[in-house]
Amino acid sequence: MTHAISRKTPLKKSFLVKFLCFLNVVSFAGFLGCYLFQVNALTEETYLVQEYQQRSKETSAENAELEMRLSQTNSLGKVKELVAGMNFEKTTHFRYIKLTSSEVAVRTK
């Protein structure tokens, strides 16, 4: 009987060792797959950050150009051209009106 018991024990150990080896290989493959997935996601995020930084630089440059164009559009020379186009004339003589009371407008009946 002792011979039969000792013979079954190595078979159980052999099966257990094979099962643990299989479990290790499956776990390793799973961890490798997760690692590759995370490296891929990290690479994609890095690429997107660089792309967004480039777009930010381009937008900042465009904003600076638009600000410069706005300041040129609102310059005093443009205002003078606008006034000349509205047929205004330059005045040299001023005459002030003296009011007798503090009221600016009075309703009359």
C-alpha positions as CSV (number, residue, x, y, z in Angstrom):
1,M,0.0,0.0,0.0
2,T,2.8,2.4,0.7
3,H,4.0,1.8,-2.8
4,A,0.6,2.9,-4.3
5,I,0.4,6.0,-2.2
6,S,3.9,7.1,-3.0
7,R,3.2,6.6,-6.8
8,K,0.1,8.8,-6.8
9,T,1.9,11.7,-5.0
10,P,4.4,12.3,-7.9
11,L,1.5,12.4,-10.4
12,K,-0.3,14.9,-8.3
13,K,2.9,17.0,-8.0
14,S,3.5,16.7,-11.7
15,F,0.0,17.8,-12.5
16,L,0.3,20.7,-10.0
17,V,3.7,21.8,-11.5
18,K,2.3,21.7,-15.0
19,F,-0.8,23.7,-14.0
20,L,1.4,26.3,-12.2
21,C,3.6,26.6,-15.3
22,F,0.6,27.0,-17.5
23,L,-0.8,29.6,-15.1
24,N,2.5,31.4,-15.1
25,V,2.6,31.5,-18.9
26,V,-1.0,32.8,-19.1
27,S,-0.3,35.4,-16.4
28,F,2.9,36.5,-18.2
29,A,1.0,36.8,-21.5
30,G,-1.7,38.8,-19.8
31,F,0.7,41.2,-18.2
32,L,2.6,41.6,-21.4
33,G,-0.6,42.4,-23.2
34,C,-1.5,45.0,-20.6
35,Y,2.0,46.5,-20.8
36,L,1.8,46.8,-24.5
37,F,-1.6,48.4,-24.3
38,Q,-0.4,51.0,-21.7
39,V,2.7,51.8,-23.7
40,N,0.5,52.3,-26.8
41,A,-1.8,54.6,-24.9
42,L,1.1,56.6,-23.4
43,T,2.6,57.0,-26.9
44,E,-0.7,58.2,-28.2
45,E,-1.2,60.7,-25.4
46,T,2.3,62.1,-25.9
47,Y,1.6,62.6,-29.6
48,L,-1.6,64.3,-28.8
49,V,0.0,66.7,-26.3
50,Q,2.7,67.6,-28.8
51,E,0.0,68.2,-31.5
52,Y,-2.0,70.4,-29.1
53,Q,1.1,72.4,-28.1
54,Q,1.8,73.0,-31.8
55,R,-1.8,74.2,-32.3
56,S,-1.5,76.4,-29.3
57,K,1.6,78.1,-30.7
58,E,-0.1,78.6,-34.1
59,T,-3.2,80.1,-32.4
60,S,-1.1,82.4,-30.3
61,A,0.8,83.6,-33.4
62,E,-2.5,84.1,-35.2
63,N,-3.9,86.0,-32.2
64,A,-0.8,88.3,-32.2
65,E,-1.3,89.0,-35.9
66,L,-5.0,89.8,-35.4
67,E,-4.2,92.1,-32.5
68,M,-1.7,94.0,-34.7
69,R,-4.2,94.3,-37.6
70,L,-6.8,95.5,-35.1
71,S,-4.5,98.2,-33.8
72,Q,-3.7,99.3,-37.3
73,T,-7.4,99.4,-38.2
74,N,-8.2,101.5,-35.2
75,S,-5.3,103.9,-35.7
76,L,-5.8,107.7,-35.8
77,G,-5.1,107.8,-39.6
78,K,-8.2,105.6,-40.2
79,V,-10.3,107.9,-38.0
80,K,-9.1,110.9,-40.0
81,E,-10.0,109.2,-43.2
82,L,-13.5,108.3,-41.8
83,V,-14.0,111.9,-40.8
84,A,-13.0,113.2,-44.2
85,G,-15.4,110.8,-45.8
86,M,-18.3,112.2,-43.7
87,N,-17.7,115.8,-44.9
88,F,-16.8,117.2,-41.6
89,E,-14.8,120.5,-41.5
90,K,-12.1,121.6,-39.2
91,T,-13.2,124.5,-36.9
92,T,-11.1,127.4,-35.8
93,H,-13.7,129.6,-34.1
94,F,-15.7,128.5,-31.0
95,R,-18.6,130.3,-29.5
96,Y,-20.1,129.2,-26.2
97,I,-23.8,129.6,-25.3
98,K,-24.4,130.9,-21.8
99,L,-27.4,129.4,-20.0
100,T,-29.3,131.4,-17.4
101,S,-30.4,128.4,-15.4
102,S,-28.9,125.0,-14.5
103,E,-31.4,123.2,-16.8
104,V,-30.3,122.0,-20.1
105,A,-33.7,121.2,-21.6
106,V,-37.0,122.6,-20.5
107,R,-40.5,121.4,-21.5
108,T,-42.7,124.2,-22.6
109,K,-46.5,124.0,-22.8
